[in-house]
Amino acid sequence: MVEADAGLAKIKAAAKQYAGMIDGNDFGLDAEDPKNKKIIAEATKIMLDGLKEIQDNMDEWTSRMDKLDKMLTSMSH
């Protein structure tokens, strides 16, 4: 269980790190151009939403693993 929790924590940390790299990035486009500004905003939102979903999923799986661990521990006593 500890190894699984560590793996989930690594995935969540990577998602946070990538979100930090994306937020405020212009992706090599001219952010002053209104068309590009819209593209940048849309791309940023899509990617950040996806990364947030990954983080939320990792939290949910960690919670489930903790509950499973508690159940297995109580059954073995």
C-alpha positions as CSV (number, residue, x, y, z in Angstrom):
1,M,0.0,0.0,0.0
2,V,2.8,2.4,0.8
3,E,4.3,1.9,-2.7
4,A,0.9,2.6,-4.3
5,D,0.5,5.8,-2.2
6,A,4.0,6.9,-3.1
7,G,3.2,6.3,-6.8
8,L,-0.1,8.3,-6.6
9,A,1.7,11.1,-4.8
10,K,4.3,11.3,-7.6
11,I,1.6,11.5,-10.3
12,K,-0.1,14.2,-8.4
13,A,3.2,16.1,-7.9
14,A,4.0,15.8,-11.6
15,A,0.5,17.2,-12.5
16,K,1.1,20.2,-10.2
17,Q,4.5,20.8,-11.7
18,Y,3.2,20.7,-15.3
19,A,0.3,23.0,-14.3
20,G,2.9,25.5,-13.0
21,M,4.7,25.3,-16.4
22,I,1.5,25.9,-18.3
23,D,0.0,28.7,-16.3
24,G,1.2,32.0,-17.9
25,N,2.9,30.3,-20.8
26,D,2.3,31.9,-24.2
27,F,3.3,28.6,-26.1
28,G,5.5,30.7,-28.4
29,L,2.6,32.7,-29.7
30,D,2.3,36.5,-29.8
31,A,0.1,37.1,-26.8
32,E,-0.6,40.7,-28.0
33,D,-2.5,39.3,-31.0
34,P,-6.2,39.0,-29.9
35,K,-6.6,35.7,-31.9
36,N,-3.5,34.2,-30.3
37,K,-4.6,35.6,-26.9
38,K,-7.8,33.6,-27.2
39,I,-6.0,30.5,-28.3
40,I,-3.6,30.8,-25.4
41,A,-6.4,31.2,-22.9
42,E,-8.4,28.3,-24.3
43,A,-5.4,26.0,-24.4
44,T,-4.3,27.0,-20.9
45,K,-7.8,26.3,-19.5
46,I,-8.1,22.9,-21.2
47,M,-4.7,21.8,-20.0
48,L,-5.1,23.1,-16.5
49,D,-8.5,21.6,-16.2
50,G,-7.1,18.2,-17.3
51,L,-4.2,18.4,-14.8
52,K,-6.6,19.4,-12.0
53,E,-8.7,16.3,-12.8
54,I,-5.6,14.2,-12.6
55,Q,-4.8,15.7,-9.2
56,D,-8.3,15.2,-8.0
57,N,-8.3,11.5,-9.2
58,M,-5.0,10.9,-7.3
59,D,-6.6,12.3,-4.1
60,E,-9.6,10.0,-4.6
61,W,-7.4,7.0,-5.2
62,T,-5.2,7.8,-2.2
63,S,-8.4,8.1,0.0
64,R,-9.6,4.7,-1.3
65,M,-6.3,3.1,-0.7
66,D,-6.3,4.5,2.9
67,K,-9.8,3.1,3.5
68,L,-8.8,-0.3,2.0
69,D,-5.7,-0.4,4.2
70,K,-7.7,0.4,7.3
71,M,-10.2,-2.3,6.4
72,L,-7.5,-4.9,5.8
73,T,-5.7,-4.0,9.0
74,S,-8.9,-4.3,11.1
75,M,-9.8,-7.7,9.5
76,S,-6.4,-9.1,10.3
77,H,-6.8,-8.3,14.0
